[in-house]
């Protein structure tokens, strides 16, 4: 399922227009992004938790030159599925 499919699903399920569904989805994604930028967690009970994790500095290799390079530490988004989502999938 891609974003367009999800918008279609939201529009049908919520009985709203596709434009309204697209705005709603964009608002949710924007809210999650804004919270993660502030290092806040976003918890949707039963669905899961979005959080920011830290990836440590590590060494890598340039595939063209085979030269060893240092890959800087970075913040990465993480998602941990909630119990209801896990149960729905299994």
N, C-alpha and C positions, 0 to 999 in steps of 0.2 A: 504494500500500500504506500503510495506517495502522498504528497501534500494535497494534490487535487482530489485524489480518492477520499482522503480524510475530510476535506471540505464538503464533498458530496454526501458522505455519510453523516456528518454533523447536520447538514441542511435537511436531510430526510428525517433523521431521528428527532431533531428538535423542532421540526416543522417551521423552519425559517428559510429565508432566501439564501442562495449561495453566497451573495455578497455579504450578508450579515454573518454567515458562518465563517467566511474568510476573515472578516474583521475580528470575530471572536477568537479564532485560532491564532491570528497574529498578535492579539492582545495577550493571550496566555503565554505564547512563546516569548514575547517581549518582557512580560512580568518575570518569567523564570530567568531570562538572560540578565535583566537588571539586578535581580536578587543575587545571582551568582557572581556578578561583577563586584558586589558589595561583600562577598564572602559569606553570604547568608545561605542557609539551606532552605529548600522548598519541599515541604512534605505534603503529599496528597494522600490522605488516609485511605488505605486499601489499595492504592495504585503504586506508590513508591516515593522515594526521596531523591531529589537532585542535590548534589553537593559539589564542592570544589576540593580536589585532591592535589597533592604536590608530587610531582615526578622529579626524582633526584637527578643531579647532573650525572652523565654517563659518557663513556667513550663509544664512538662509532667509527665507521670506515667509509671513506669516499669511494663509491663503487667504480668510478673511472680511474682514479689514480692509486687506489688501495692505501691512501694515506690515512693514518689514524687521526680522527678529529674529536673534539670535545663537544658534546651536545649539552647545551645549557639546561639548568633546572627550569621547570615550567609548571604553571597551574593548569590543571586539566579538569574538565567537567566529568562527574561520575553520576551514575544512577544505580540505586539499589531498589529492586522490585519489592513491593509490599506483599503481605501474605495473600490477600485476595487475588492479586494478579498472578502470583505463583500458582495458586490453586486453580485458577481459570485456565492456565496454560497446561497444567498436568491433568 
